Amino acid sequence: MPRKQTAGKYKIKTHKATAKRFRLTGSGVLVRTKGGKSHLRRRTSTRTKRLLSEMVPVQGRGIVKTVQRLAPYLK
């Protein structure tokens, strides 16, 4: 029995580091996490640490385009 043909030509591999760092919101805005959260945080104020947990919308069309190319199935 022959295999069913797919609509596209190839499956694209997702760049896993990009998929872990970025996310799409419900309205389609690409958001990113902030860096500097892993170590050397003892002398950082509680307010600063709390602000690091927020996700920030990505600025710049070029970066958005790059992320979409690296993680095409990002949800």
C-alpha positions as CSV (number, residue, x, y, z in Angstrom):
1,M,0.0,0.0,0.0
2,P,1.5,3.4,-1.0
3,R,2.2,6.0,1.6
4,K,0.0,9.1,1.8
5,Q,1.9,12.1,0.5
6,T,2.3,15.1,2.7
7,A,1.3,18.7,1.7
8,G,4.8,20.2,2.2
9,K,8.1,19.1,0.9
10,Y,10.2,18.7,4.1
11,K,9.8,18.8,7.8
12,I,11.9,21.5,9.3
13,K,13.9,20.8,12.5
14,T,13.2,23.2,15.4
15,H,16.2,24.9,17.0
16,K,15.6,23.7,20.5
17,A,17.5,26.6,22.3
18,T,15.3,29.1,20.5
19,A,12.1,27.2,21.3
20,K,13.0,27.2,25.0
21,R,13.8,30.9,25.1
22,F,10.8,32.4,23.1
23,R,7.0,32.0,23.2
24,L,4.1,33.4,21.3
25,T,1.2,35.0,23.2
26,G,-2.4,34.5,22.3
27,S,-2.4,37.7,20.3
28,G,0.6,36.5,18.3
29,V,3.3,38.7,20.0
30,L,6.7,37.1,20.3
31,V,8.0,37.3,23.9
32,R,11.3,36.4,25.4
33,T,12.7,35.7,28.9
34,K,15.3,37.8,30.6
35,G,18.9,36.7,31.2
36,G,20.9,36.9,34.4
37,K,18.8,34.6,36.5
38,S,21.1,31.6,37.1
39,H,23.8,32.6,39.6
40,L,25.4,35.5,41.4
41,R,22.0,36.8,42.6
42,R,22.7,37.1,46.3
43,R,23.4,40.8,46.3
44,T,20.6,41.6,43.8
45,S,17.6,43.3,45.3
46,T,14.3,41.4,45.6
47,R,12.6,43.9,43.3
48,T,15.2,43.3,40.6
49,K,14.9,39.6,40.9
50,R,11.1,39.8,40.6
51,L,11.4,42.0,37.4
52,L,13.7,39.3,35.9
53,S,10.9,36.8,36.0
54,E,8.7,38.8,33.6
55,M,8.6,38.1,29.8
56,V,9.3,41.0,27.5
57,P,8.0,41.5,23.9
58,V,10.7,41.2,21.3
59,Q,11.6,44.4,19.5
60,G,12.7,44.5,15.9
61,R,11.4,42.7,12.9
62,G,14.7,41.1,12.0
63,I,14.9,39.2,15.3
64,V,11.3,38.1,14.9
65,K,12.1,36.8,11.4
66,T,15.1,34.9,12.7
67,V,13.2,33.3,15.5
68,Q,10.4,32.2,13.1
69,R,13.0,30.6,10.9
70,L,14.7,28.8,13.7
71,A,11.4,27.6,15.4
72,P,8.8,27.3,12.7
73,Y,6.3,25.4,14.8
74,L,6.4,27.7,17.8
75,K,3.1,28.0,19.6
